[in-house]
Amino acid sequence: CPPWSPPASRLRRIDVETARRVDFLPNPGDTCIGCHSVSRDGRQLAGFLEGTGENLALYDLTRDLTPRPAPVVARVPYAVRRCTSFSPDGSRLVSGDCGANPSSMPFTLINGRDGRPVTATGSPGNGFDPEWSPDGSAIAFTNRMDALTVTPVTAGDTFGAARVIHTPVASETSMRLDWHPTWTP
């Protein structure tokens, strides 16, 4: 794993009922699993595997993921598409850059159930750290100028024009960035 990653190449969760750490994904299928997202219903996980293959892996969280390697639903070969967010129903996954690993590629829309590319009308966005709204009406992200931006989801796999909702202001002593947006429930 890169120096910024946890020392173990696995994901853990906290079991709310027992307040214990659970090694639910001890062997993700590569030497490191970093950026990841979970569907709102808690049934799917998308995680970026680093090491030998640099793939986005989709996991079914209703299955036993402790075998070596863990069973995956799909692997999507993306060298820099680390940051993802599921649509509210888990049927779609928007995938984009993370601020630490920029490319010039716009976001990619992926079938959240099998990892296949989805053809969209319009663009879900272009920038960093996409985050789908809980009601499915928009995707928030940081655009390439580090401003908080929202793309409306107008119907199905159709997207409207992205609009900036906040532009950060840098001062002489600090740089301001609108990174890692999220939504209230």
Summary of the structure (lengths in Angstrom):
residues: 185
radius of gyration: 16.7
end to end distance: 32.7
largest distance: 52.1
contacts: 562
relative contact order: 0.12
helix: 0%
strand: 42%
